Every structure is written in structure tokens, then in C-alpha cells.
Amino acid sequence: MEKKGRAIKDKRYEDKHKEERKAKCMVWGTSIPREKAEKINEFLKRYGYTKVELIQAGYEELLARHDTDFAKLKDGYDDFFGFEEIDKKKTE
């Protein structure tokens, strides 16, 4: 009986905070082929990554492909680019 009471209490809490959760987070209901999903899950488990980290890393990688400045920062080369400007001014 305790289990049932707890489930009712949890359900009330979830219903009460549903809008708050929806405003804070987004769930994407998407799917990929099982074989690929199993390989991804195996990789994540082996290296200790979460699916959220996978999405964030993938997003950053795609941003880097389209935003050169971001790619420079991401790759750690941003400190060299200041020198390019200094060298350019010296030759002018």
C-alpha cells in the first residue's frame, strides 16, 4: 500500500510542476536506427559520457563548422590570432 501512496504523491508533484519543467527543459522525441543507437550507447558508457554531453559536443562541433571564430576558440588557437593583427599592422 505504501508503494501506491508514494506513486499518487509523486504524480501530484509531477502534475503540479509540469509547466515549470516544460519551461526549463525540452525533450526531443526522436529516434535513430537501433544498431547505431546501441553503438552510441556503448561509446557513452565506455567513456562515461551522458547523452546530454553528446548533444552539447555535437552542437559545438556543428557551430564550429559554420563559425570560424568559434572554431578558433574551441580548438584553443585563439591566442595566435591576436598576433596576426599585430603582424598585419607592422607591415602596413
Backbone hydrogen bonds, N-H to C=O, Kabsch-Sander energy under -0.5 kcal/mol:
donor,donor_aa,acceptor,acceptor_aa,energy
5,G,1,M,-2.2
6,R,2,E,-2.3
7,A,3,K,-2.0
8,I,4,K,-2.1
9,K,5,G,-2.3
10,D,6,R,-2.8
11,K,7,A,-2.4
12,R,8,I,-2.3
13,Y,9,K,-2.2
14,E,10,D,-2.8
15,D,11,K,-2.7
16,K,12,R,-2.4
17,H,13,Y,-2.0
18,K,15,D,-0.8
21,R,17,H,-2.3
22,K,18,K,-2.5
23,A,19,E,-2.1
24,K,20,E,-1.5
25,C,21,R,-2.8
28,W,26,M,-0.5
29,G,27,V,-0.7
30,T,28,W,-1.5
37,A,33,P,-2.4
38,E,34,R,-2.8
39,K,35,E,-1.7
40,I,36,K,-2.5
41,N,37,A,-2.9
42,E,38,E,-2.2
43,F,39,K,-2.3
44,L,40,I,-2.8
45,K,41,N,-2.5
46,R,42,E,-2.6
47,Y,43,F,-2.2
48,G,44,L,-1.0
49,Y,44,L,-1.9
54,L,50,T,-1.9
55,I,51,K,-2.3
56,Q,52,V,-2.6
57,A,53,E,-2.7
58,G,54,L,-2.4
59,Y,55,I,-2.5
60,E,56,Q,-2.5
61,E,57,A,-2.3
62,L,58,G,-2.4
63,L,59,Y,-2.5
64,A,60,E,-2.5
65,R,61,E,-1.6
66,H,62,L,-0.9
66,H,63,L,-1.0
67,D,63,L,-1.6
71,A,67,D,-2.3
72,K,68,T,-2.3
73,L,69,D,-2.0
74,K,70,F,-3.0
75,D,71,A,-2.4
76,G,72,K,-0.5
76,G,73,L,-0.9
77,Y,72,K,-2.1
78,D,72,K,-0.8
80,F,77,Y,-1.4
81,F,77,Y,-0.8
82,G,78,D,-0.7
83,F,80,F,-0.7
84,E,80,F,-1.0
85,E,81,F,-1.2
86,I,82,G,-1.5
87,D,83,F,-2.8
88,K,84,E,-2.2
89,K,85,E,-2.0
90,K,86,I,-1.8
91,T,87,D,-1.5
92,E,88,K,-0.7
